Amino acid sequence: MGERTNNKRRCSFCGRPESEVGLLITGMSGYICDNCAQQAHEIVQETMKGLGEEVNSLDLKELPKPVDIKNFLDQYVIGQDDAKRYLSVAVYNHYKRLLQKDGQDDVEIEKSNIIMVGSTGTGKTLLARTIAKLLKVPFTIVDATVLTEAGYVGEDIESLLTRLLQVADYNVAEAERGIVFIDEIDKIARKGDNPSITRDVSGEGVQQGLLKLLEGSVVNVPPQGGRKHPDQKMIPVNTKNILFICGGAFDGIERKIAQRLNTNVVGYGATKETLKIDRSNMMQYIAPQDLKSFGLIPEIIGRLPILTYLNPLDRDALRNILTEPKNSIIKQYIKLFEMDGVKLTFQPEVYEFIVDKAIEYKLGARGLRSIVETIMMDVMFEIPSLEVKKYELTLEYARQQMEKANISRLQHA
């Protein structure tokens, strides 16, 4: 109980007077200083970490099956059935690995890290973000472009796990069961197929550093990330049960695939064997050796055993992406106008015009958003101030807005 000696209040735990502590918190029948409160918090955190696996136990019957996972992805992502299947099975198997107790069985299930290859705007990151909504384990998306070797400007490789720890509220047991999506993995490829003779601190060096994370080892993770807090206490995290999903555009890898298949992406050198090859979608023929030719080291490729691809988006897919998914761009704008009490409609021809422009710019689904933003900007600026209940966006207006935008860009070029 807190003591009042010589009219001084004291901490009920350590006995120090109020003058010797930073803050003294008053309770019903005692006091606690800031130092004791901090220590009590750390004790509770350590205890909860030990109980983490029991508190958040998984039950196979309650887990979403691969078909359920794919059906959920279908609501938000158009097409890409192959990539969805690979992703759904990998996540489901990851759950089953977590349910397998150490030493319980003679057969130890290895984790199957995934690498997804597809051109920009085909939905790699969207797949990852969507599946994160469904998962019962911590999930984080990190960008490989900011990573450098330890000691150089940029983020250390261990910062990938710092993000996962933050998502898991620093519960190590939970973080050790999580999933990490590493985006832009192609940006850390070395500059050629041959090993670099100079220091490649953001390419081959990062790949070498990722090996221990992908394979499974105990990594000391800075809880606040990086070198900004050199005195921070490191947290050991075992990556054995962390599933890694990698994604990248691998721009230009089609040429590597074409060389391997002894054909050309364009040209007249077609033979009987090459007649069967679909040149408009070379990505479907991707193989691990193509990743090696692009600049990934063999050790990394070996630790990413599941290789899947995303199809380039054709006209029909782009048209569906524009209006069908739950979070489609058009539905988002209709909702924004609805919040202002305005019913927004589009002429059907406007959708075709937007898709035509997206194909022209070759930016995939991202191109759709930028085009719609350009068309809608003036309307979004003016409508909230006008007393209108309905607004229909016409093809003529859409054309005017695109022409105006292109002219203004040329003037500022």
DRENPA-861346 format. One record per residue (C-alpha): residue number from 1; x, y, z. Coordinates in nm, 4 decimals. Layout:
REM DRENPA-861346
NUM; X; Y; Z
...
This chain:
REM DRENPA-861346
1; 0.0000; 0.0000; 0.0000
2; 0.1278; 0.3487; -0.0799
3; 0.2994; 0.5177; 0.2103
4; 0.2963; 0.8857; 0.3134
5; 0.6236; 0.9362; 0.4994
6; 0.6959; 1.3012; 0.5855
7; 0.3907; 1.3935; 0.3750
8; 0.5540; 1.2341; 0.0656
9; 0.3681; 0.9856; -0.1504
10; 0.5609; 0.6683; -0.2377
11; 0.5234; 0.3945; -0.4996
12; 0.3520; 0.0904; -0.3475
13; 0.5805; -0.1409; -0.5512
14; 0.9368; -0.0005; -0.5351
15; 0.8921; 0.2379; -0.2402
16; 1.0514; 0.5401; -0.4102
17; 0.9081; 0.8819; -0.3195
18; 0.7275; 1.0990; -0.5731
19; 1.0310; 1.3297; -0.6068
20; 1.2475; 1.0421; -0.7416
21; 1.0126; 0.9189; -1.0154
22; 0.8836; 1.0759; -1.3350
23; 0.5175; 1.0065; -1.2727
24; 0.3195; 0.8606; -0.9810
25; -0.0214; 0.7157; -1.0727
26; -0.2851; 0.7163; -0.7981
27; -0.5052; 0.4104; -0.7458
28; -0.7919; 0.3275; -0.5110
29; -0.5632; 0.2451; -0.2196
30; -0.2075; 0.2868; -0.3472
31; 0.0310; 0.4324; -0.6015
32; 0.2473; 0.3043; -0.8889
33; 0.5353; 0.4887; -1.0553
34; 0.6012; 0.5011; -1.4301
35; 0.9007; 0.2625; -1.4066
36; 0.6989; -0.0077; -1.2277
37; 0.4099; 0.0383; -1.4709
38; 0.6486; -0.0128; -1.7645
39; 0.7978; -0.3264; -1.6072
40; 0.4499; -0.4638; -1.5367
41; 0.3580; -0.4078; -1.9028
42; 0.6700; -0.5969; -2.0211
43; 0.5941; -0.8891; -1.7876
44; 0.2396; -0.9138; -1.9259
45; 0.3711; -0.8998; -2.2854
46; 0.6234; -1.1795; -2.2218
47; 0.3568; -1.3943; -2.0572
48; 0.1137; -1.3420; -2.3464
49; 0.3835; -1.4351; -2.5993
50; 0.4266; -1.7671; -2.4271
51; 0.0525; -1.8256; -2.4387
52; 0.0153; -1.6941; -2.7955
53; -0.0141; -2.0318; -2.9652
54; -0.2773; -2.1516; -2.7214
55; -0.4780; -1.8282; -2.7280
56; -0.5037; -1.8107; -3.1091
57; -0.5181; -2.1807; -3.1939
58; -0.6365; -2.2848; -3.5384
59; -0.9074; -2.5407; -3.6058
60; -0.8986; -2.7206; -3.9425
61; -1.2800; -2.7367; -3.9567
62; -1.3089; -2.3585; -3.9253
63; -1.0396; -2.2770; -4.1816
64; -1.1419; -2.1605; -4.5309
65; -1.0889; -2.4384; -4.7872
66; -0.9026; -2.3655; -5.1139
67; -1.2319; -2.3381; -5.3055
68; -1.3656; -2.0909; -5.0468
69; -1.0477; -1.8830; -5.0683
70; -1.0689; -1.8711; -5.4489
71; -1.4406; -1.7801; -5.4397
72; -1.3558; -1.4902; -5.2079
73; -1.0803; -1.3719; -5.4424
74; -1.3242; -1.3934; -5.7375
75; -1.5378; -1.1218; -5.5781
76; -1.2537; -0.8693; -5.5990
77; -1.0139; -0.9902; -5.8714
78; -1.1246; -1.0629; -6.2299
79; -0.9698; -1.3630; -6.4077
80; -0.6231; -1.4987; -6.3137
81; -0.7706; -1.8384; -6.2205
82; -0.4340; -2.0167; -6.2241
83; -0.2702; -1.7688; -5.9871
84; -0.5757; -1.7794; -5.7572
85; -0.5630; -2.1600; -5.7408
86; -0.1921; -2.1650; -5.6570
87; -0.2403; -1.8948; -5.3943
88; -0.5447; -2.0628; -5.2373
89; -0.3732; -2.4020; -5.2076
90; -0.0525; -2.2499; -5.0702
91; -0.2396; -2.0560; -4.7995
92; -0.4498; -2.3598; -4.7038
93; -0.1398; -2.5807; -4.6821
94; 0.0255; -2.3126; -4.4703
95; -0.2602; -2.3438; -4.2215
96; -0.2168; -2.7229; -4.2165
97; 0.1543; -2.6855; -4.1498
98; 0.0731; -2.4691; -3.8482
99; -0.1604; -2.7386; -3.7154
100; 0.1142; -3.0009; -3.7310
101; 0.2834; -3.0245; -3.3908
102; 0.6602; -3.0697; -3.3729
103; 0.7566; -3.4340; -3.3303
104; 0.3943; -3.5461; -3.3656
105; 0.4443; -3.7184; -3.6987
106; 0.7267; -3.8808; -3.8950
107; 0.6330; -3.6755; -4.2016
108; 0.7318; -3.3099; -4.1716
109; 0.5463; -3.0816; -4.4121
110; 0.7803; -2.8328; -4.5804
111; 0.6565; -2.4814; -4.6498
112; 0.5940; -2.3868; -5.0121
113; 0.6934; -2.0266; -5.0750
114; 0.5422; -1.8815; -5.3943
115; 0.6622; -1.6476; -5.6670
116; 0.4041; -1.4795; -5.8926
117; 0.5152; -1.3316; -6.2246
118; 0.3008; -1.0946; -6.4290
119; 0.3202; -0.7625; -6.6098
120; 0.2214; -0.4395; -6.4373
121; -0.1453; -0.3897; -6.3578
122; -0.2461; -0.7577; -6.3807
123; -0.3388; -0.7899; -6.0124
124; -0.0429; -0.9315; -5.8156
125; -0.0619; -0.6820; -5.5300
126; -0.4434; -0.6778; -5.5423
127; -0.4480; -1.0561; -5.4927
128; -0.2250; -1.0169; -5.1882
129; -0.4307; -0.7320; -5.0399
130; -0.7568; -0.9204; -5.0973
131; -0.6410; -1.2465; -4.9430
132; -0.5211; -1.0521; -4.6371
133; -0.8868; -0.9707; -4.5594
134; -0.9666; -1.3404; -4.5266
135; -0.6680; -1.4731; -4.3351
136; -0.6617; -1.5858; -3.9732
137; -0.2864; -1.5220; -3.9408
138; -0.0820; -1.1957; -3.9479
139; -0.0196; -1.0743; -4.3026
140; 0.1917; -0.7876; -4.4336
141; 0.2951; -0.6503; -4.7724
142; 0.6497; -0.5177; -4.8070
143; 0.8335; -0.3618; -5.1003
144; 1.1675; -0.5083; -5.2081
145; 1.2772; -0.1865; -5.3820
146; 1.3748; -0.0162; -5.0536
147; 1.5971; -0.3010; -4.9342
148; 1.9769; -0.2791; -4.9313
149; 2.2562; -0.4768; -4.7703
150; 2.3255; -0.4055; -4.4033
151; 2.5419; -0.0958; -4.3617
152; 2.4107; 0.0890; -4.6681
153; 2.1446; 0.3587; -4.7084
154; 1.8030; 0.1927; -4.7274
155; 1.6189; -0.0644; -4.5206
156; 1.7780; -0.3806; -4.3831
157; 1.6342; -0.7158; -4.4866
158; 1.5208; -0.7774; -4.1264
159; 1.2781; -0.4845; -4.1625
160; 1.0456; -0.7239; -4.3508
161; 0.9875; -0.9038; -4.0228
162; 0.9556; -0.5760; -3.8292
163; 0.6419; -0.5044; -4.0341
164; 0.5045; -0.8507; -3.9571
165; 0.5745; -0.8017; -3.5847
166; 0.3877; -0.4709; -3.5915
167; 0.0835; -0.6341; -3.7548
168; 0.0923; -0.9068; -3.4859
169; 0.1098; -0.6420; -3.2077
170; 0.4616; -0.7651; -3.1265
171; 0.3287; -1.1106; -3.0348
172; 0.6265; -1.3182; -3.1551
173; 0.4374; -1.6496; -3.1502
174; 0.1704; -1.5023; -3.3782
175; 0.4230; -1.3348; -3.6097
176; 0.6061; -1.6678; -3.6509
177; 0.2901; -1.8125; -3.8108
178; 0.2314; -1.5217; -4.0465
179; 0.2532; -1.4572; -4.4191
180; 0.4765; -1.1963; -4.5878
181; 0.4102; -1.0720; -4.9417
182; 0.7299; -0.9321; -5.0950
183; 0.6328; -0.7032; -5.3835
184; 0.8621; -0.5930; -5.6694
185; 1.0935; -0.8920; -5.6171
186; 1.2249; -0.8421; -5.9725
187; 1.3799; -0.5087; -5.8727
188; 1.6486; -0.6891; -5.6685
189; 1.7619; -0.8996; -5.9651
190; 2.1292; -0.8689; -6.0465
191; 2.2110; -0.6821; -6.3638
192; 2.3019; -0.9903; -6.5667
193; 2.3086; -1.3683; -6.5591
194; 2.6699; -1.3686; -6.4405
195; 2.7751; -1.2941; -6.0795
196; 2.8632; -0.9293; -6.0230
197; 3.2324; -0.8396; -5.9818
198; 3.1371; -0.5160; -5.8033
199; 2.9301; -0.4663; -5.4895
200; 2.5577; -0.4889; -5.5845
201; 2.4076; -0.3618; -5.2575
202; 2.0442; -0.3426; -5.3721
203; 2.0445; -0.6482; -5.5992
204; 2.2442; -0.9649; -5.5514
205; 2.3429; -0.8633; -5.1980
206; 1.9778; -0.8386; -5.0930
207; 1.9023; -1.1759; -5.2516
208; 2.1807; -1.3350; -5.0464
209; 2.0368; -1.1753; -4.7319
210; 1.6858; -1.3038; -4.8087
211; 1.8040; -1.6656; -4.8215
212; 1.8049; -1.7148; -4.4447
213; 1.4557; -1.5647; -4.4144
214; 1.3028; -1.7803; -4.6881
215; 1.4671; -2.1036; -4.5741
216; 1.3828; -2.0691; -4.2053
217; 1.6175; -1.9490; -3.9343
218; 1.6175; -1.7411; -3.6164
219; 1.6584; -1.3750; -3.7127
220; 1.7199; -1.0900; -3.4686
221; 1.4634; -0.8268; -3.5637
222; 1.4820; -0.4586; -3.4580
223; 1.1321; -0.3869; -3.3178
224; 1.1349; -0.0290; -3.4449
225; 1.3235; -0.1061; -3.7643
226; 1.6541; 0.0068; -3.9136
227; 1.9483; 0.1953; -3.7700
228; 1.7563; 0.4913; -3.6306
229; 1.7423; 0.3224; -3.2898
230; 2.0811; 0.1485; -3.2490
231; 2.0295; 0.0811; -2.8760
232; 1.6975; -0.1031; -2.9140
233; 1.6667; -0.4577; -2.7873
234; 1.6491; -0.7110; -3.0719
235; 1.3600; -0.9607; -3.0873
236; 1.4505; -1.3137; -3.2088
237; 1.1990; -1.4405; -3.4674
238; 1.2022; -1.7918; -3.6158
239; 1.1039; -1.7778; -3.9853
240; 1.0578; -2.1559; -4.0174
241; 0.6771; -2.1277; -4.0277
242; 0.6456; -1.7903; -4.2032
243; 0.5096; -1.8246; -4.5579
244; 0.6684; -1.5931; -4.8156
245; 0.4801; -1.4931; -5.1309
246; 0.6797; -1.2929; -5.3859
247; 0.5499; -1.0940; -5.6811
248; 0.7158; -0.9076; -5.9650
249; 0.6560; -0.7732; -6.3160
250; 0.9887; -0.9044; -6.4545
251; 0.9663; -0.6588; -6.7428
252; 1.1330; -0.8044; -7.0521
253; 1.1385; -1.1656; -6.9315
254; 0.9295; -1.2631; -7.2364
255; 1.2482; -1.2328; -7.4440
256; 1.4238; -1.4796; -7.2127
257; 1.1315; -1.7210; -7.2485
258; 1.1315; -1.6775; -7.6267
259; 1.5048; -1.7498; -7.6454
260; 1.4612; -2.0647; -7.4403
261; 1.1724; -2.1813; -7.6608
262; 1.3880; -2.1079; -7.9666
263; 1.1417; -1.8583; -8.1072
264; 1.1051; -1.4814; -8.1377
265; 0.8387; -1.2597; -7.9897
266; 0.8215; -1.0828; -8.3287
267; 0.9665; -1.1934; -8.6628
268; 0.9333; -1.4588; -8.9302
269; 1.1469; -1.7387; -8.7847
270; 0.8503; -1.9649; -8.7079
271; 0.8945; -2.3408; -8.7343
272; 0.6512; -2.6268; -8.6994
273; 0.7205; -2.6475; -8.3274
274; 0.6766; -2.2758; -8.2650
275; 0.3363; -2.2659; -8.4366
276; 0.1810; -2.4034; -8.1159
277; 0.3219; -2.1238; -7.9022
278; 0.0877; -1.8394; -7.8064
279; 0.3116; -1.5393; -7.8639
280; 0.0609; -1.2950; -7.7191
281; 0.1034; -1.4557; -7.3759
282; 0.4605; -1.5787; -7.3405
283; 0.4359; -1.5556; -6.9605
284; 0.2422; -1.8844; -6.9426
285; 0.5572; -2.0723; -7.0507
286; 0.7730; -1.9300; -6.7715
287; 1.0157; -2.1689; -6.6018
288; 1.2706; -2.1334; -6.3176
289; 1.5603; -2.1027; -6.5648
290; 1.3998; -1.7867; -6.7054
291; 1.4104; -1.6277; -6.3596
292; 1.7795; -1.7217; -6.3401
293; 1.8439; -1.5610; -6.6795
294; 1.6635; -1.2483; -6.5587
295; 1.8961; -1.2134; -6.2597
296; 1.7608; -1.4090; -5.9615
297; 2.0257; -1.6286; -5.7999
298; 1.9615; -2.0077; -5.8096
299; 1.9469; -2.0294; -5.4284
300; 1.6537; -1.7846; -5.4178
301; 1.4697; -1.9695; -5.6959
302; 1.5168; -2.2978; -5.5077
303; 1.3532; -2.1487; -5.1981
304; 1.0514; -2.0336; -5.4014
305; 0.9371; -2.3747; -5.5299
306; 0.5915; -2.2685; -5.6534
307; 0.6098; -2.0560; -5.9691
308; 0.2874; -1.9152; -6.1128
309; 0.2025; -1.6454; -6.3632
310; -0.0673; -1.3852; -6.4248
311; -0.2188; -1.3479; -6.7698
312; -0.2039; -1.0123; -6.9482
313; -0.5423; -0.8427; -6.9331
314; -0.7415; -0.8564; -7.2562
315; -1.0240; -0.6238; -7.3544
316; -1.2984; -0.8333; -7.1902
317; -1.1051; -0.8578; -6.8621
318; -1.0460; -0.4809; -6.8517
319; -1.4155; -0.4156; -6.9226
320; -1.5168; -0.6478; -6.6369
321; -1.2604; -0.4974; -6.3966
322; -1.4115; -0.1555; -6.4600
323; -1.7585; -0.2445; -6.3314
324; -1.7906; -0.5956; -6.1839
325; -1.5763; -0.6401; -5.8670
326; -1.7109; -0.5322; -5.5281
327; -1.4564; -0.2504; -5.5174
328; -1.4611; -0.1629; -5.8893
329; -1.3616; 0.1913; -5.9875
330; -1.7065; 0.2794; -6.1245
331; -1.8815; 0.1552; -5.8077
332; -1.6447; 0.3664; -5.5988
333; -1.7394; 0.6829; -5.7913
334; -2.1106; 0.6029; -5.7754
335; -2.0715; 0.5678; -5.3972
336; -1.8802; 0.8973; -5.3686
337; -2.1566; 1.0822; -5.5550
338; -2.4248; 0.9015; -5.3542
339; -2.2724; 1.0487; -5.0358
340; -2.3408; 1.3938; -5.1846
341; -2.7004; 1.2926; -5.2654
342; -2.6314; 1.2640; -5.6405
343; -2.7178; 0.9600; -5.8531
344; -2.4305; 0.9101; -6.0994
345; -2.4807; 0.7153; -6.4237
346; -2.2552; 0.6462; -6.7210
347; -2.3420; 0.6043; -7.0861
348; -2.2421; 0.2454; -7.1885
349; -2.0144; 0.3897; -7.4593
350; -1.8042; 0.5586; -7.1902
351; -1.6924; 0.2204; -7.0566
352; -1.5734; 0.1144; -7.4024
353; -1.3884; 0.4444; -7.4447
354; -1.2084; 0.4001; -7.1101
355; -1.1067; 0.0432; -7.2000
356; -0.9780; 0.1597; -7.5424
357; -0.7571; 0.4190; -7.3740
358; -0.6297; 0.1667; -7.1165
359; -0.5246; -0.0711; -7.3965
360; -0.3596; 0.2202; -7.5782
361; -0.1555; 0.3193; -7.2693
362; -0.0681; -0.0450; -7.1821
363; -0.0904; 0.0126; -6.8056
364; -0.3299; -0.2705; -6.7200
365; -0.5894; -0.2173; -6.4480
366; -0.3933; 0.0781; -6.3065
367; -0.4455; 0.2541; -6.6381
368; -0.8223; 0.2266; -6.5915
369; -0.8073; 0.4176; -6.2643
370; -0.5876; 0.6975; -6.3998
371; -0.8168; 0.7427; -6.7027
372; -1.1340; 0.7522; -6.4908
373; -0.9659; 0.9987; -6.2513
374; -0.8797; 1.2269; -6.5458
375; -1.2358; 1.2162; -6.6837
376; -1.4030; 1.2677; -6.3447
377; -1.1810; 1.5376; -6.1948
378; -1.3786; 1.8450; -6.3085
379; -1.7124; 1.6797; -6.2283
380; -1.5911; 1.5870; -5.8790
381; -1.4824; 1.9481; -5.8305
382; -1.8095; 2.1104; -5.9403
383; -2.0979; 1.8733; -5.8521
384; -2.0782; 1.8965; -5.4678
385; -2.1469; 2.2744; -5.4940
386; -2.4413; 2.2369; -5.7347
387; -2.7923; 2.1408; -5.6329
388; -2.8409; 1.8429; -5.8631
389; -2.9868; 1.5017; -5.7877
390; -2.8746; 1.3200; -6.1023
391; -2.5744; 1.3359; -6.3329
392; -2.5065; 1.1305; -6.6457
393; -2.1528; 1.1163; -6.7811
394; -2.1574; 1.1144; -7.1614
395; -1.9077; 0.9838; -7.4175
396; -1.8647; 1.3341; -7.5631
397; -1.7722; 1.4755; -7.2210
398; -1.5264; 1.1878; -7.1569
399; -1.3526; 1.2571; -7.4897
400; -1.3305; 1.6294; -7.4159
401; -1.1734; 1.5650; -7.0766
402; -0.9118; 1.3260; -7.2174
403; -0.8219; 1.5657; -7.5000
404; -0.7982; 1.8562; -7.2561
405; -0.5748; 1.6556; -7.0223
406; -0.3420; 1.5481; -7.3042
407; -0.3119; 1.9053; -7.4348
408; -0.2293; 2.0404; -7.0887
409; 0.0381; 1.7728; -7.0430
410; 0.1946; 1.8604; -7.3767
411; 0.2014; 2.2287; -7.2795
412; 0.3866; 2.1495; -6.9579
413; 0.6253; 1.9016; -7.1188
